[in-house]
Amino acid sequence: MKVVATYNIKGGVGKTSAAVNIAYFAARDGLRTLLWDLDPQGSATYLLRVKPKVKGGGDALVRGKRTLGDGIKGTDFDGLDLMPADFSYRNLDLDLDGTKRPTDRIRRLLAPLRKEYDLVVLDCPPSVSLVSENVVHATDVLLVPLIPAMLSVRTYDQLIDFVDTMPGRKPQVLGFLSMVDSRKKAHRELAARLPSDHASVVAEAIPSRVVIEQMAEERAPVPAFAPASSATAAYEALWGRVRSSLTGTG
């Protein structure tokens, strides 16, 4: 079982839309896929039409009173399951802090699912926290969306430093540009330059498209309701890059 996490220190950068669409493509390609919505806002849970409720909340999970398997729900898409968000996740740092080996708890919660799933996608809250440290330890690929602005690049560099200074196993970090408006010269120039300047930033980029915003209205991944859109092609290309990284062919 492989684990991918969409994560950024900042919010509003296209993290959830990437998680949902990548999970959709993984399931379409025949991988038994679980999307775990770790963000207490529950955006991925909402998009996949699942009630944002976990019995016992985050505390019951991290203390072993309930397992992930107890809370996993099916979705409208074959091969794609969801572990929904719960508003109690806002206290997940405190819950984790009260356990033994608090930075390794998410990895241990996922371990019993290895025979059930080929891929787990974690949609993470924007923060630097115990949850973030757990995600780094649990993940094979850390997928980081960047909006095309220099402050976003600076935040990405800070994230790379954060991962590098953590002890133990480290994931492969892949940055990608999100919300790229090709009408803007600055966006075009950064999209052309950034993959050359940062070896961990991939060339695949997600355009700024209304159809991505419509995910909230349709409550579905983009390819499910707009299969011919450029956004669908972009997410599919990004999933191809992630899959190659997971299999060691990229």
N, C-alpha and C positions, 0 to 999 in steps of 0.2 A: 504493500500500500504506500502510495506517495502522497505527500501533503504540500499544497500550495497555499500561500496566504497573500491576500491583497491588503496592503498596509501602507499608511503614510502618517507621519506625525501630524499633518494638517488634514482637516476635513474638507469636503466639497471639491474633491479633485477627480472624481470618477471611480472611486474604489469599489463601491457596491455594484455599479453597473458592470464593471469588469469581472467581478466575482460571479455574478449571476450569468453573464453571457459565456464565460469560460466554462463554468459548470455545465451549462446547457450543451455546449459543443463536445465536452468530454463524454457526457451521457450519450449524445448522438453517435459518437464514434465507438460506442460499445463498452465504455468503461463504467463500472458500477461506481456511481459518484454520490458523495455526500457533501452538501454545502452546510457549514456550521456558521450561523449568524451570531457573531460574538458582540455585535454592536447593540447596546441597550435601546437605541432608537428603532431597531428592527426593520430597517428599510428592505433588506433582502427578503425577510420573512413576509413583509407586505407584498412585495413584487410577485412572490410565488404563492400568494393567496392562502397563507397558513396563519392560524391564530397565534399571536406572539405571547405564548404562555408555556412555561416549563414548570411542571409540578415540583414544588419544593424550592424552585428558583436556583440561582447560581450556587448558593451555599450548599444545597443538597448534593449538587454535582461534585464540587471540589472536596467535600468531606466524605464522599463515598456512600452517602445515604441513597443515592439514585445513580444509575449509569446513563451514559449517552443513549444506549439502546432503548431505555425507557421513554425517552422523549422524542425520538426521531419520527418524522412524519413523511408520508409520500407526497409527491407533487403531481401536477397535471402532465408531467413529462416522463416518459419511460426511462428508467435507469437513473433518475435523479431524485434523491431524497434530501430532506432538509431537517437539520436540527435548529428549531426556531430560536429567535432571540427572546429574552425576557427582561423586563425593565429592572429586575433585580441585578442584572449584570452591571448596573452602574456601581454596585458595591463589590464587584468581583475582585478588585485589588485587595480589599480588606479581607474577603473570604480566603483568598489565596495566601495572604500573609499569616493566617492562623494555622496553616498546614505545614507538615514536614516537607522539605524540598520544594518550597513554594514556586520556584522558577521552572519546575519540571512537571507540574500537575497536568497541564493540558496534553502533553505528550503521553502521559500515563493513562489519561482518560480515553485517548484514541486507540491505544494499543489493543484492546479486546476486539476492535472492529477490523483487524487486519484481514480476516478471512471473508469479511462481508463486502468490503469495498476495495476498489482499485485506486481510487483517488478521493482525497478529502480537500475541499476548498474552504479556507477560513476567511470570512469577511470580518476584518478587525476594526475596533474602534480607533479613532485618531488620538493617540496619546503616546507618551513615553512612560511606561508603568510596568508593574509586575505582569500584567497581561501581555504586554509587548515582549517582555523577556521570555515568557512561556511560549509565545508564538515563534520566536526565533529558535528556541530549542526544539520545537516540534516540527519545524518546516524544512522541506527539501528545497523549495524555491520561494523566495520572498519577492512578490511582484509589486512594484511601487509605481503608481501613476504620478506623473508630474505635469502640472499645467505649464505651458510655454512662457515662463517668466523667470528672470534671474533669481528672484527670491525663492522660487520653488526649487531651483537647482541648488541653491545654498542649503535649503532644508534637506535635500537629498544627500548632499555631502555630509551633513550632520548625522543623518541616519546611517550612512556607511560607517562613519566613525563609531556610532553606537553599537552596531553589529560587530565591528572589528575588535572592540574592547571587551566584548562578552566572553566569558570562559566557555570551554566545551565546544561541542560541534556547532558549526555555523552553516546556514543555508547559502545557496547561491542567490545573490541579489540581482534581480533584473528590473531596471527602470524602463518605463515607456512613457512617451508623451501622450497626454490626454487633452481633450477639448481644443484641438488644433484647428484654428480658423485660417484656411489657406488664402483668404483674402487679405490677411495682415502680413506685411513684409517681415515684421519681427518674428512672427510665428513660423513662417517659411524658413527663415534663416536659422532659427534655433533648431528646428526639426532637421535641417540639413547638417548642422554642425555638431549637435550634442552627442550623437552616437560615435563620432570620431574623437571627441574630447573626453568622453567617459566610456571606457570599455564595457561597463556593465549596463549601459543604456542601449536598448535594441532599436533597430530602425523602424519596426512596426509601430504605428501611431494610430490613435483613435481620433477621428475628426470631430469637430463640434457640429452636431446635427440635431435638429428638432426631434427626429425619430428616437433618439436616445432619451430625451426628456419625456417622450410619450410612453416609455416603459411604465411610468407611474399611473397613467390612465389605462393602459392595456393590461397592466399587472402581469407582464410576461417578458421574457427575454426578447431582444430585438429580432433575431431570426425567426421567432415564432409568429410575428405579425408583419414583419417587413423583410422577407428573405432576400429581396433583390436590392436592398439599400447598401450604400457604401459603408455604413456603419457595421452592417452584418459582415461584409467582406473584411473590414478592419479587425473586428473581434475574432473572426475565424483565423486570420493571419497571426494575430497575437497568440491565440490558442496553439497554433502550429509551432510557434517559437517556444512556448512553454513546454509543450509535449516533447519537443526535441531536447530541451534542456533536461527534462526528467529522465529521458531514456539515454542521455549521453551522446546524442547524435548531433547536437547543435553547437 
